[in-house]
Amino acid sequence: MNRDTYGKMLLLRLPGMAKAYKEQVDSADINDLTFDQRLELLVDAEVDSQHNHRIERLIANAKFVESKASVTQIKYYADRQLDKNQIVNLATNEYIKKQENIVIVGATGSGKSYIACALGVEACNAGLKVKYVRLPDLLSELELSRIQGTYRNKIRQYERCDLLILDEWLLVTTNNIEQQDILEVLEKRYRVHSTILCSQFDVAGWHSKLGGGALADAILDRIVSKSQTIKIKGDKSMRSR
């Protein structure tokens, strides 16, 4: 192996190509290939390496609470009454292309976050930008950014991701300022990007938790008007299973 060539590949940040080059040198059958065939293998290895690295970076930047969540590992126990066809269809990311929202409703420990993160990972695998955040953390971030004078920049961060996952949605009743912040985020994403919301409460109970007024109407309109719902039944926690 030409160490100088190998070192230059690493210097040029071509780790996939460098690894494949080293493997070629160690292969007894490599001389059976033409120059073009060997070059093609090197280029393919680098393309795969960069693709995988981008996906890893997207998953890391998403800050999933369940970064290893997978659609293939979702459990369809009878009492959960999950629609497998619905989950499989959502895993194609078609809902993101259509700017649809997903509402996941279920009791504590029912696996809402896992399903949301599994769908988020699928989006990352397709090269899409995803951001996961608990609603209480989002509201705290926005409050701090308002004090620091970076409110618009923070809103833009949540506006630009292809998929936003809001966990612990309306776990507690919100005040007027928080409702305005929620509307600001959802308004920027409305008919542009998709949002997944995970809640313990049915949509029918959201209006009162959002103050019951015009702000609540506006927020719900931007969520429900173009959304699908996943209802997780059963009273047995996934942690206990």
Backbone as CSV, one residue per row, in Angstrom:
resi,resn,N_x,N_y,N_z,CA_x,CA_y,CA_z,C_x,C_y,C_z
1,MET,0.842,-1.204,0.000,0.000,0.000,0.000,0.872,1.247,0.000
2,ASN,0.533,2.208,-0.830,1.250,3.469,-0.862,0.778,4.325,0.307
3,ARG,1.605,4.436,1.337,1.234,5.159,2.563,0.957,6.631,2.279
4,ASP,1.716,7.191,1.330,1.531,8.595,0.989,0.141,8.825,0.398
5,THR,-0.289,7.944,-0.495,-1.627,8.047,-1.095,-2.712,7.869,-0.039
6,TYR,-2.511,6.889,0.825,-3.469,6.629,1.908,-3.600,7.859,2.812
7,GLY,-2.459,8.458,3.143,-2.471,9.642,4.003,-3.163,10.823,3.349
8,LYS,-2.980,10.971,2.027,-3.630,12.072,1.308,-5.146,11.897,1.278
9,MET,-5.608,10.653,1.186,-7.055,10.398,1.223,-7.642,10.851,2.557
10,LEU,-6.928,10.546,3.639,-7.394,10.972,4.960,-7.319,12.483,5.091
11,LEU,-6.259,13.077,4.538,-6.093,14.529,4.595,-7.218,15.234,3.843
12,LEU,-7.667,14.621,2.750,-8.761,15.180,1.954,-10.136,14.829,2.525
13,ARG,-10.149,14.204,3.693,-11.386,13.801,4.361,-12.191,12.840,3.491
14,LEU,-11.506,11.795,3.068,-12.137,10.727,2.283,-11.933,9.406,3.025
15,PRO,-12.495,9.292,4.235,-12.246,8.095,5.053,-12.796,6.818,4.445
16,GLY,-13.950,6.916,3.757,-14.530,5.730,3.127,-13.634,5.215,2.024
17,MET,-13.105,6.124,1.234,-12.203,5.744,0.153,-10.896,5.172,0.710
18,ALA,-10.376,5.811,1.769,-9.128,5.339,2.375,-9.283,3.924,2.931
19,LYS,-10.390,3.675,3.593,-10.640,2.347,4.144,-10.760,1.306,3.036
20,ALA,-11.486,1.654,1.961,-11.652,0.726,0.846,-10.324,0.472,0.136
21,TYR,-9.491,1.510,0.052,-8.167,1.370,-0.571,-7.307,0.388,0.219
22,LYS,-7.348,0.527,1.540,-6.592,-0.388,2.399,-7.104,-1.818,2.262
23,GLU,-8.418,-1.974,2.170,-9.008,-3.308,2.007,-8.634,-3.913,0.658
24,GLN,-8.559,-3.068,-0.369,-8.157,-3.567,-1.692,-6.730,-4.114,-1.667
25,VAL,-5.873,-3.390,-0.996,-4.466,-3.825,-0.916,-4.351,-5.171,-0.212
26,ASP,-5.219,-5.378,0.783,-5.177,-6.625,1.554,-5.922,-7.766,0.873
27,SER,-6.588,-7.482,-0.246,-7.353,-8.512,-0.943,-6.494,-9.236,-1.981
28,ALA,-6.516,-10.558,-1.941,-5.703,-11.355,-2.865,-6.246,-11.310,-4.286
29,ASP,-7.536,-11.045,-4.438,-8.165,-11.090,-5.756,-8.277,-9.730,-6.423
30,ILE,-7.742,-8.695,-5.787,-7.971,-7.346,-6.296,-7.344,-7.131,-7.669
31,ASN,-6.250,-7.826,-7.964,-5.581,-7.642,-9.256,-6.381,-8.203,-10.427
32,ASP,-7.443,-8.962,-10.122,-8.320,-9.467,-11.185,-9.228,-8.370,-11.738
33,LEU,-9.300,-7.247,-11.034,-10.152,-6.134,-11.457,-9.359,-5.139,-12.290
34,THR,-10.047,-4.458,-13.191,-9.415,-3.405,-13.974,-9.264,-2.151,-13.109
35,PHE,-8.511,-1.187,-13.614,-8.327,0.070,-12.897,-9.680,0.759,-12.668
36,ASP,-10.503,0.795,-13.737,-11.815,1.442,-13.619,-12.691,0.765,-12.577
37,GLN,-12.645,-0.572,-12.504,-13.443,-1.308,-11.525,-12.982,-0.997,-10.098
38,ARG,-11.663,-0.934,-9.914,-11.135,-0.618,-8.584,-11.489,0.808,-8.191
39,LEU,-11.389,1.728,-9.155,-11.739,3.123,-8.868,-13.215,3.255,-8.527
40,GLU,-14.050,2.524,-9.242,-15.488,2.557,-8.974,-15.783,2.095,-7.548
41,LEU,-15.116,1.052,-7.096,-15.302,0.557,-5.728,-14.881,1.603,-4.701
42,LEU,-13.795,2.301,-4.976,-13.317,3.339,-4.064,-14.309,4.496,-3.973
43,VAL,-14.799,4.923,-5.129,-15.754,6.040,-5.153,-17.060,5.643,-4.471
44,ASP,-17.560,4.448,-4.745,-18.799,3.970,-4.116,-18.648,3.912,-2.602
45,ALA,-17.472,3.462,-2.144,-17.234,3.372,-0.705,-17.277,4.747,-0.052
46,GLU,-16.738,5.744,-0.733,-16.739,7.098,-0.176,-18.147,7.689,-0.179
47,VAL,-18.895,7.449,-1.247,-20.281,7.940,-1.306,-21.102,7.338,-0.168
48,ASP,-20.960,6.028,0.039,-21.687,5.358,1.129,-21.266,5.916,2.480
49,SER,-19.964,6.157,2.649,-19.450,6.672,3.910,-20.026,8.051,4.221
50,GLN,-20.041,8.928,3.220,-20.567,10.274,3.434,-22.076,10.248,3.689
51,HIS,-22.770,9.361,2.984,-24.220,9.230,3.198,-24.516,8.784,4.625
52,ASN,-23.797,7.760,5.076,-24.014,7.245,6.430,-23.643,8.283,7.483
53,HIS,-22.573,9.023,7.216,-22.150,10.056,8.167,-23.201,11.155,8.266
54,ARG,-23.791,11.530,7.132,-24.829,12.563,7.137,-26.039,12.108,7.950
55,ILE,-26.433,10.846,7.782,-27.570,10.324,8.542,-27.257,10.315,10.033
56,GLU,-26.055,9.868,10.393,-25.643,9.856,11.803,-25.680,11.265,12.380
57,ARG,-25.241,12.241,11.585,-25.237,13.630,12.041,-26.659,14.156,12.206
58,LEU,-27.537,13.812,11.264,-28.939,14.245,11.361,-29.607,13.665,12.610
59,ILE,-29.336,12.386,12.889,-29.914,11.741,14.070,-29.375,12.372,15.348
60,ALA,-28.070,12.660,15.368,-27.468,13.279,16.545,-28.033,14.680,16.775
61,ASN,-28.175,15.457,15.698,-28.677,16.825,15.815,-30.154,16.881,16.197
62,ALA,-30.892,15.804,15.908,-32.322,15.778,16.237,-32.567,15.727,17.738
63,LYS,-31.587,15.203,18.488,-31.689,15.104,19.953,-32.859,14.219,20.394
64,PHE,-33.043,13.100,19.690,-34.116,12.183,20.060,-33.944,11.666,21.482
65,VAL,-35.045,11.493,22.179,-34.998,10.840,23.483,-34.791,9.340,23.306
66,GLU,-35.135,8.832,22.119,-34.935,7.421,21.764,-34.220,7.381,20.408
67,SER,-32.913,7.585,20.409,-32.181,7.692,19.148,-32.060,6.363,18.413
68,LYS,-32.280,5.250,19.115,-32.201,3.931,18.486,-33.575,3.393,18.116
69,ALA,-34.595,4.228,18.247,-35.964,3.781,17.936,-36.066,3.367,16.478
70,SER,-36.819,2.315,16.232,-36.973,1.797,14.871,-38.414,1.381,14.629
71,VAL,-38.913,1.714,13.460,-40.272,1.314,13.081,-40.411,-0.199,13.100
72,THR,-39.345,-0.905,12.758,-39.398,-2.373,12.721,-39.512,-2.984,14.113
73,GLN,-39.213,-2.204,15.150,-39.260,-2.725,16.515,-40.518,-2.314,17.279
74,ILE,-41.436,-1.635,16.618,-42.692,-1.268,17.277,-43.505,-2.532,17.542
75,LYS,-44.030,-2.643,18.747,-44.772,-3.845,19.153,-46.273,-3.653,18.935
76,TYR,-46.851,-4.608,18.216,-48.280,-4.517,17.903,-49.083,-5.472,18.775
77,TYR,-48.962,-5.309,20.092,-49.766,-6.112,21.006,-51.247,-5.805,20.765
78,ALA,-52.062,-6.821,20.908,-53.487,-6.684,20.574,-54.153,-5.549,21.336
79,ASP,-53.826,-5.411,22.632,-54.504,-4.398,23.428,-54.092,-2.975,23.052
80,ARG,-52.978,-2.811,22.335,-52.550,-1.468,21.912,-53.391,-0.959,20.740
81,GLN,-53.954,-1.890,19.972,-54.824,-1.553,18.844,-54.172,-0.582,17.852
82,LEU,-52.900,-0.802,17.595,-52.195,0.015,16.614,-52.499,-0.487,15.209
83,ASP,-52.604,0.434,14.287,-52.835,0.097,12.888,-51.464,-0.038,12.212
84,LYS,-51.024,-1.260,11.971,-49.699,-1.478,11.392,-49.581,-0.861,10.014
85,ASN,-50.626,-0.948,9.217,-50.590,-0.359,7.881,-50.366,1.151,7.944
86,GLN,-50.985,1.783,8.926,-50.803,3.224,9.091,-49.347,3.549,9.417
87,ILE,-48.757,2.798,10.347,-47.368,3.031,10.739,-46.430,2.806,9.559
88,VAL,-46.662,1.714,8.825,-45.823,1.407,7.661,-45.914,2.517,6.620
89,ASN,-47.111,3.027,6.397,-47.287,4.113,5.431,-46.593,5.393,5.901
90,LEU,-46.675,5.661,7.200,-46.011,6.849,7.735,-44.492,6.744,7.615
91,ALA,-43.981,5.531,7.695,-42.531,5.311,7.599,-41.981,5.650,6.213
92,THR,-42.856,5.819,5.225,-42.408,6.217,3.883,-42.132,7.717,3.806
93,ASN,-42.508,8.444,4.863,-42.322,9.902,4.934,-43.228,10.671,3.960
94,GLU,-44.216,9.996,3.425,-45.120,10.661,2.486,-45.880,11.798,3.167
95,TYR,-46.190,11.634,4.454,-46.920,12.672,5.184,-46.095,13.962,5.270
96,ILE,-44.775,13.821,5.293,-43.916,15.004,5.347,-43.959,15.738,4.011
97,LYS,-43.977,14.974,2.927,-44.092,15.596,1.599,-45.409,16.343,1.459
98,LYS,-46.439,15.856,2.163,-47.760,16.484,2.087,-47.967,17.534,3.180
99,GLN,-46.945,17.772,4.001,-47.000,18.730,5.129,-48.123,18.391,6.115
100,GLU,-48.330,17.095,6.335,-49.347,16.661,7.295,-48.741,16.549,8.696
101,ASN,-49.592,16.718,9.705,-49.181,16.543,11.090,-49.610,15.164,11.586
102,ILE,-48.944,14.700,12.637,-49.304,13.433,13.276,-49.585,13.701,14.747
103,VAL,-50.718,13.258,15.221,-51.073,13.361,16.637,-51.024,11.950,17.229
104,ILE,-50.185,11.755,18.242,-50.069,10.453,18.905,-50.609,10.601,20.323
105,VAL,-51.669,9.864,20.621,-52.342,9.965,21.915,-52.251,8.633,22.646
106,GLY,-51.889,8.688,23.916,-51.811,7.467,24.715,-51.439,7.791,26.150
107,ALA,-51.679,6.848,27.036,-51.378,7.048,28.449,-49.870,7.083,28.684
108,THR,-49.477,7.481,29.881,-48.062,7.479,30.258,-47.483,6.075,30.104
109,GLY,-46.323,5.987,29.453,-45.672,4.693,29.277,-46.213,3.858,28.140
110,SER,-47.123,4.424,27.346,-47.750,3.647,26.265,-46.863,3.521,25.029
111,GLY,-45.779,4.291,24.980,-44.863,4.198,23.841,-45.030,5.297,22.812
112,LYS,-45.634,6.407,23.203,-45.835,7.527,22.279,-44.496,8.063,21.768
113,SER,-43.602,8.308,22.698,-42.307,8.895,22.343,-41.522,7.960,21.434
114,TYR,-41.606,6.662,21.711,-40.858,5.702,20.895,-41.346,5.728,19.449
115,ILE,-42.655,5.709,19.263,-43.201,5.729,17.906,-42.822,7.025,17.201
116,ALA,-42.919,8.147,17.919,-42.568,9.434,17.322,-41.099,9.460,16.915
117,CYS,-40.222,8.955,17.787,-38.796,8.946,17.478,-38.482,7.972,16.342
118,ALA,-39.187,6.844,16.301,-38.977,5.884,15.207,-39.319,6.530,13.867
119,LEU,-40.401,7.290,13.827,-40.763,8.006,12.598,-39.748,9.105,12.301
120,GLY,-39.235,9.724,13.366,-38.216,10.745,13.187,-36.931,10.181,12.606
121,VAL,-36.532,9.001,13.078,-35.333,8.343,12.548,-35.515,8.007,11.071
122,GLU,-36.718,7.557,10.708,-36.995,7.273,9.293,-36.836,8.531,8.444
123,ALA,-37.260,9.660,8.984,-37.102,10.917,8.261,-35.622,11.260,8.101
124,CYS,-34.838,11.053,9.155,-33.392,11.287,9.080,-32.754,10.374,8.044
125,ASN,-33.197,9.120,8.008,-32.648,8.166,7.034,-32.902,8.621,5.598
126,ALA,-33.942,9.439,5.420,-34.261,9.968,4.095,-33.560,11.298,3.838
127,GLY,-32.704,11.699,4.782,-31.940,12.933,4.612,-32.661,14.190,5.047
128,LEU,-33.753,14.026,5.833,-34.531,15.179,6.284,-34.066,15.652,7.660
129,LYS,-34.235,16.936,7.909,-33.842,17.511,9.191,-34.992,17.396,10.188
130,VAL,-34.690,16.820,11.347,-35.701,16.571,12.378,-35.239,17.198,13.686
131,LYS,-36.182,17.686,14.456,-35.863,18.215,15.787,-36.883,17.677,16.784
132,TYR,-36.365,17.088,17.865,-37.219,16.581,18.949,-37.082,17.512,20.148
133,VAL,-38.221,17.853,20.762,-38.169,18.669,21.971,-39.431,18.436,22.794
134,ARG,-39.280,18.451,24.106,-40.437,18.431,24.993,-41.054,19.825,24.994
135,LEU,-42.363,19.905,24.991,-43.015,21.213,24.957,-42.560,22.109,26.122
136,PRO,-42.446,21.590,27.368,-41.964,22.461,28.451,-40.580,23.041,28.162
137,ASP,-39.695,22.249,27.548,-38.359,22.742,27.216,-38.419,23.800,26.112
138,LEU,-39.285,23.564,25.124,-39.439,24.540,24.048,-39.900,25.879,24.603
139,LEU,-40.893,25.847,25.467,-41.415,27.091,26.030,-40.370,27.797,26.887
140,SER,-39.551,27.021,27.605,-38.467,27.616,28.403,-37.416,28.255,27.502
141,GLU,-37.090,27.585,26.403,-36.124,28.124,25.441,-36.608,29.444,24.866
142,LEU,-37.874,29.488,24.512,-38.422,30.702,23.914,-38.482,31.841,24.927
143,GLU,-38.795,31.516,26.170,-38.816,32.547,27.213,-37.423,33.132,27.422
144,LEU,-36.408,32.265,27.464,-35.034,32.720,27.641,-34.568,33.537,26.438
145,SER,-34.920,33.079,25.238,-34.498,33.793,24.036,-35.134,35.185,23.961
146,ARG,-36.331,35.305,24.505,-36.998,36.617,24.519,-36.203,37.581,25.402
147,ILE,-35.723,37.070,26.528,-34.927,37.896,27.451,-33.588,38.271,26.819
148,GLN,-32.999,37.325,26.091,-31.678,37.530,25.498,-31.730,38.257,24.161
149,GLY,-32.920,38.498,23.648,-33.051,39.200,22.380,-32.793,38.330,21.166
150,THR,-32.936,37.007,21.331,-32.678,36.072,20.216,-33.942,35.300,19.837
151,TYR,-35.087,35.871,20.178,-36.358,35.166,19.991,-36.585,34.774,18.532
152,ARG,-36.356,35.695,17.598,-36.593,35.415,16.179,-35.678,34.306,15.671
153,ASN,-34.443,34.312,16.110,-33.502,33.261,15.700,-33.950,31.897,16.210
154,LYS,-34.446,31.871,17.433,-34.911,30.607,18.021,-36.151,30.099,17.277
155,ILE,-37.056,30.984,16.942,-38.239,30.594,16.174,-37.827,30.008,14.836
156,ARG,-36.839,30.628,14.179,-36.380,30.148,12.874,-35.796,28.734,12.974
157,GLN,-35.146,28.408,14.080,-34.606,27.060,14.259,-35.721,26.018,14.202
158,TYR,-36.830,26.329,14.816,-37.952,25.389,14.841,-38.806,25.481,13.580
159,GLU,-38.682,26.586,12.880,-39.427,26.766,11.635,-38.824,25.933,10.508
160,ARG,-37.500,25.829,10.464,-36.817,25.306,9.287,-36.701,23.788,9.225
161,CYS,-36.831,23.087,10.340,-36.675,21.628,10.292,-37.847,20.999,9.532
162,ASP,-37.538,19.940,8.790,-38.570,19.272,7.994,-39.631,18.614,8.870
163,LEU,-39.203,18.123,10.029,-40.125,17.463,10.965,-39.798,17.913,12.385
164,LEU,-40.801,18.413,13.072,-40.662,18.799,14.476,-41.484,17.835,15.322
165,ILE,-40.845,17.259,16.356,-41.545,16.368,17.271,-41.713,17.093,18.601
166,LEU,-42.961,17.349,18.980,-43.277,18.001,20.253,-43.806,16.951,21.220
167,ASP,-42.977,16.582,22.167,-43.368,15.574,23.162,-43.941,16.265,24.403
168,GLU,-44.665,15.474,25.209,-45.320,15.991,26.421,-46.187,17.209,26.083
169,TRP,-46.924,17.088,24.986,-47.783,18.162,24.507,-48.919,18.421,25.484
170,LEU,-48.973,19.659,26.005,-50.034,20.121,26.906,-50.165,19.240,28.140
171,LEU,-49.033,18.789,28.649,-49.046,18.013,29.893,-49.599,18.868,31.031
172,VAL,-49.325,20.172,30.961,-49.887,21.117,31.932,-50.567,22.250,31.164
173,THR,-51.473,22.937,31.824,-52.181,24.058,31.213,-51.207,25.195,30.913
174,THR,-51.393,25.862,29.795,-50.482,26.924,29.369,-51.046,28.306,29.688
175,ASN,-50.132,29.276,29.845,-50.579,30.658,30.049,-50.634,31.389,28.710
176,ASN,-51.043,32.646,28.742,-51.272,33.399,27.507,-50.002,33.578,26.682
177,ILE,-48.898,33.888,27.332,-47.636,34.083,26.607,-47.186,32.774,25.968
178,GLU,-47.320,31.677,26.701,-46.946,30.367,26.164,-47.816,29.999,24.966
179,GLN,-49.092,30.333,25.054,-49.989,30.053,23.930,-49.584,30.868,22.700
180,GLN,-49.161,32.096,22.898,-48.694,32.916,21.786,-47.422,32.320,21.174
181,ASP,-46.533,31.804,22.032,-45.299,31.172,21.539,-45.606,29.916,20.728
182,ILE,-46.538,29.119,21.225,-46.927,27.906,20.507,-47.497,28.253,19.146
183,LEU,-48.372,29.250,19.114,-48.968,29.673,17.851,-47.905,30.187,16.889
184,GLU,-46.930,30.903,17.405,-45.867,31.456,16.558,-45.092,30.338,15.869
185,VAL,-44.751,29.302,16.628,-44.015,28.166,16.057,-44.870,27.444,15.026
186,LEU,-46.102,27.126,15.380,-46.972,26.364,14.482,-47.377,27.166,13.248
187,GLU,-47.539,28.470,13.417,-47.894,29.319,12.284,-46.786,29.304,11.233
188,LYS,-45.534,29.351,11.693,-44.399,29.352,10.766,-44.286,28.015,10.016
189,ARG,-44.771,26.947,10.632,-44.662,25.620,10.041,-45.907,25.227,9.242
190,TYR,-46.973,25.961,9.415,-48.269,25.621,8.822,-48.181,25.566,7.305
191,ARG,-48.574,24.411,6.748,-48.579,24.178,5.301,-47.194,24.261,4.672
192,VAL,-46.158,24.147,5.502,-44.779,24.155,5.001,-44.048,22.887,5.437
193,HIS,-44.160,22.565,6.741,-43.489,21.392,7.290,-44.446,20.618,8.198
194,SER,-44.024,19.411,8.584,-44.848,18.534,9.420,-44.422,18.585,10.882
195,THR,-45.394,18.320,11.751,-45.143,18.278,13.189,-45.810,17.038,13.779
196,ILE,-45.099,16.357,14.665,-45.670,15.237,15.417,-45.870,15.703,16.853
197,LEU,-47.063,15.502,17.387,-47.381,15.903,18.753,-47.765,14.670,19.563
198,CYS,-47.117,14.491,20.710,-47.388,13.345,21.588,-48.093,13.838,22.844
199,SER,-49.276,13.307,23.114,-50.071,13.802,24.233,-50.773,12.671,24.974
200,GLN,-50.975,12.902,26.252,-51.768,11.969,27.062,-53.261,12.228,26.890
201,PHE,-53.592,13.358,26.302,-54.986,13.783,26.258,-55.520,13.794,24.832
202,ASP,-56.772,13.399,24.676,-57.428,13.461,23.374,-57.510,14.909,22.904
203,VAL,-57.590,15.080,21.605,-57.649,16.416,21.010,-58.811,17.226,21.573
204,ALA,-59.892,16.554,21.919,-61.069,17.254,22.441,-60.753,18.034,23.720
205,GLY,-59.732,17.604,24.463,-59.386,18.287,25.712,-58.333,19.361,25.563
206,TRP,-57.827,19.558,24.372,-56.741,20.513,24.171,-57.201,21.963,24.252
207,HIS,-58.420,22.222,23.801,-58.901,23.606,23.717,-58.842,24.302,25.074
208,SER,-59.314,23.627,26.114,-59.316,24.247,27.444,-57.903,24.421,27.985
209,LYS,-56.997,23.475,27.665,-55.613,23.576,28.130,-54.856,24.690,27.407
210,LEU,-55.432,25.150,26.306,-54.828,26.257,25.560,-55.557,27.574,25.820
211,GLY,-56.291,27.614,26.902,-56.938,28.855,27.315,-58.379,29.003,26.904
212,GLY,-58.836,28.179,25.953,-60.247,28.169,25.586,-60.718,29.337,24.754
213,GLY,-59.798,30.193,24.280,-60.208,31.360,23.517,-59.766,31.325,22.062
214,ALA,-59.568,32.532,21.514,-59.216,32.660,20.104,-57.842,32.047,19.799
215,LEU,-56.904,32.183,20.742,-55.580,31.585,20.539,-55.689,30.071,20.428
216,ALA,-56.512,29.492,21.280,-56.720,28.041,21.248,-57.303,27.624,19.905
217,ASP,-58.265,28.392,19.422,-58.867,28.105,18.107,-57.810,28.125,17.011
218,ALA,-56.953,29.142,17.033,-55.941,29.307,15.993,-54.913,28.180,16.043
219,ILE,-54.496,27.812,17.250,-53.499,26.745,17.411,-54.052,25.414,16.905
220,LEU,-55.268,25.091,17.332,-55.875,23.819,16.931,-56.122,23.771,15.430
221,ASP,-56.467,24.893,14.845,-56.697,24.933,13.400,-55.438,24.558,12.635
222,ARG,-54.281,25.003,13.126,-53.017,24.741,12.443,-52.498,23.334,12.681
223,ILE,-53.107,22.637,13.646,-52.707,21.253,13.911,-53.684,20.270,13.281
224,VAL,-54.945,20.430,13.613,-55.952,19.412,13.327,-56.432,19.434,11.880
225,SER,-56.389,20.603,11.246,-56.965,20.717,9.904,-56.291,19.798,8.887
226,LYS,-55.060,19.424,9.147,-54.334,18.571,8.214,-53.474,17.589,9.016
227,SER,-54.144,16.596,9.607,-53.413,15.703,10.505,-53.958,14.270,10.466
228,GLN,-53.125,13.351,10.912,-53.520,11.965,11.160,-53.352,11.695,12.655
229,THR,-54.136,10.773,13.169,-54.070,10.456,14.597,-53.690,8.992,14.810
230,ILE,-52.786,8.770,15.748,-52.450,7.418,16.208,-52.903,7.329,17.658
231,LYS,-53.875,6.475,17.939,-54.359,6.289,19.311,-53.827,4.977,19.850
232,ILE,-53.090,5.045,20.943,-52.535,3.842,21.567,-53.437,3.451,22.728
233,LYS,-54.057,2.302,22.613,-54.960,1.827,23.659,-54.172,0.968,24.666
234,GLY,-54.912,0.340,25.571,-54.280,-0.551,26.560,-53.847,0.219,27.792
235,ASP,-53.801,-0.488,28.930,-53.428,0.143,30.189,-52.123,-0.409,30.763
236,LYS,-51.406,-1.193,29.967,-50.141,-1.768,30.426,-48.980,-0.964,29.848
237,SER,-48.093,-0.497,30.737,-46.951,0.301,30.321,-45.981,-0.552,29.498
238,MET,-45.407,0.068,28.455,-44.409,-0.627,27.639,-43.151,-0.906,28.432
239,ARG,-42.901,-0.127,29.456,-41.728,-0.350,30.308,-41.898,-1.647,31.101
240,SER,-43.126,-1.899,31.559,-43.377,-3.098,32.349,-43.345,-4.348,31.469
241,ARG,-43.676,-4.194,30.172,-43.666,-5.338,29.255,-42.231,-5.786,29.009
